[in-house]
Amino acid sequence: MPSAAERTRTLVQSTCSAVLLIPGLTGGAATRVDQLSPEARSVGPDGEVFLVFPADSPAVRAATHAQDDELAAVLEITDVAPVSVPHRIRGRAWLSGWLTCVPGVTEPGRMMLRLEVGETSVDDLWGTESVEPEDFARAEPDPLVSHEAELLQHLHSAHGDQVRGLSALLGERGSADGHRAVPLSLDRFGLRVRFTEGTGEGRGAADRTFDARFEFPEPVRDIASLRKAMHTLFDAALG
């Protein structure tokens, strides 16, 4: 499985939504949440996180006024499944540290802020874990991160029957008729599918939802090796 550091690094370098929480700004009537959402983010060689904001944003003003003082902040990242599925939030990550301005490295009208990471944690489909800053700095994002959304959407729309057919690999747990299956997440180690059983019709009726993880024979490196791994999974389900 991917390590907690890798999962966190993947979330930071993904297109998931993010908000920068700064004491005194967050929750204030004069500051909207979208004003604290960076336009871009990246990770530096020492694990620091660089965030780009409009030059007149509340986050930039706060960092500028802090000057040499340490301005505490938390970057909160929310990971939402790119396909429609029950319980759509897949996870969150929090990176807390100290915020400073990095002038002169962005286009006019923009300002880059540097978050020196002190503490990190992730709560996702794998569980809840803390991550040491050194581990975060050394970790690499999943090689599929920039393609995951489109790959899941393609699997759902073009290969829905084959994804549903993976239930044949689950034994008794996947034997129910009429179940629905949605590809939920994809990484270099495997595919996670969310199965829903039952119609949910009638008063008091409820669907049963569960996740199943399908591991690849070996970690994939790129789209070509992913295609081969998916064919292996689908062929195994056919028996």
N, C-alpha and C positions, 0 to 999 in steps of 0.2 A: 504494500500500500504506500501511497505517497506520504512522506513525513509531514508533520505539522508545519515545519518551516517551509517546505515546498508548497504546501497548500496555501499558506498565507502569502507567500511570494507570488503565486499564481493569481490569487485574488487581487493583489495590489497592481499587477501588470495586466489585468483583464480590463474589460469595458464595464464591469459592474459599477453601480452607482456608489458614490462616496460623499461624505460630508465631513467637514473639519469642525470639530467641537472645541470651542474656545471659551473658557470661563468668562462670564460677563457679557458674552455675545449670544451664545446659544440660548434659545428660548425667549430672548428679548423681543418686545413688540416691534422694535424698529429694524430688526434683522430677520429676513426670510431665510428659510432653509436653503433655497436655491442659490442665495448669495454666498453660502459657505461650501458650495460644491465646486471643486476644482475643475477647470476646463481640460486639464491634462495632468498626468502623473507619471513618474518614472522613478527607478531605483538607482542610486549611485553606487560606485564601487565599494564603498564602506558600509552599505546598507542604509544610508540616509535616503529619505523619500523627498523628491522634488515635486512641488505642486505649482501649477500655473493658474493665476487668478487675474481678473481685470484689475488694473492699477488702482481703481477707486473702490475696490471691494472692502467690506468690513474686516476681512481677514488680513488684508495688506495693511490697512490703517492700524490695526491692532499690533501687528508685527513691527511696523515702522515706529510707532510711539513707544514700544517697549525698548527699542535701541539695544543697549548692552545688557538689559535685564533679561532673565530667562522667562520666556512666555510659554507656559504649559499649554498643550493642545493634544487632542486625540483625533486621529483619522479613523472614522468608522466606515467600513465597506459592507454593503449588503449585496448578496449574490442571489438573484432571482432566476429561476429556470426559464430558458428562452422558449419553452413550449408550454402550452396550457396543461396544467396538471394540478391535482389536489395538493394543498399545502405547498405553495409555489416557492417560498423562500428556502433556498438550499443552505444558506449559512451566512455568517457574519464574521468579520475580523476587526480587531481594534489595535491600532498602533499608537501608543502614547509616547510623548517626548517633548522636545523644546523647539520652538519655531523661531526662525530668523529670516530676514530678507536676503535675496541674492540678486543684487541690482545689475542691470546691464547685460543680461544674457537672453532676453526674450524680445519679441517684437514690440514696437511702440504700443502703448496702451495696455500692456500686460506686465505682470510682475511675477517672478519666481520666488516661492518660499521653500525653505529647507526645513524638513522635520527630522531632527536627530532622534532616532528611535531609542527609547529606554526600556519599554515593556511592550510585549505583543501577545495577543491571544487570538484563538480561532475557535468558533463554534459552528460545526458544519455537519454534513452527513456522516462523517467518520467519528464525530464526538467533539468534546471540548478539551483543548490543550493550551498550555502556555508555551511560548517560543522565546528562547534566548536571543537577544539582538545579534550575537555573533553567528548563530545558526541561520537566522534570517538573512544576514549579509552573504553567507556562503551558499545559500540555496539557489537553485535554478527554477524558473517557472516551468510548468508542464509544457512540452513542445506543441501540444494541441490547443493551447489556450486561445490563440488568435482565430482558430477555426471552429472551436467547440460549438458555438451557437448555431452556425449554419449547418454543421454536421448533424446536430441533434434535430434541427428542423427538417433536414433532408431525410434522415432516418424515419422520422414521424410521418412525413407526407408521402414518401416514395417507397418505404419499406416497412410500413405498419404491420402487414401480415407476418413478415419475417421476424420482426421484433416480438410480436405476440407469440409466435411459434417458439421463442426461446423458453417459454414456460415448460416445454417438454423436458428440459434439463433439470427441472426443480422437483421431480418425483411427485409425491402426493400433494405437496404444497401448490403445484401448478396444474393440478388435474381438474379444477373447477371449469365448468362450461360458461361461456359468455363473459369471461373476464376481459378487461380492457388493459392495454399496455402502452405506456408512454416512455420513451427514452429520456432519462432524467439528467444524467451526467456522463461525461466521457473524459477519460484521461489516458495516459500512456500505459496504464496497467489493465484497464478494462472498462466495461460499460455497466452503468447502473440503470435499471428499469423499474418504474413504479407501476405495479399491477393493482387494479381495482376490480373486485368481485361483487356481484349483486347488481340489481337494477336501481336500488334506492327509491323505488316507487312505493307509494302507499304510506299511510300514517305510521310513524314510528319506524319505518324501514331505514336501514343504514347500509352503506357500502363498507366492505372491508378492504383496506388499502395496505399494501406491504411493498417493500423494496427488495429487489434481488440484484445481486452483483455477479456479473459474468466476467471472469478473468481471461485475459488473452494468454496464449501459450508462452509468450515472452513480451516484455515491454516494447511498445512501438516507438519509432523514432520520427516518423513523418506520415504524410497522407498515404503514400504508397504502401508502407508496412501496415498502416491501419486498415486499408482496404483488404489486404490479405488476411489480417486477423479477424475482421468481421465475417468474411466468407467462411473461415474456419468455424466460427461460432454458429453461423446459420446452418452449415452442413452438419455439424454435430447435433443440432436440434432436429434435423430431419432423420437422424439415425443412420 
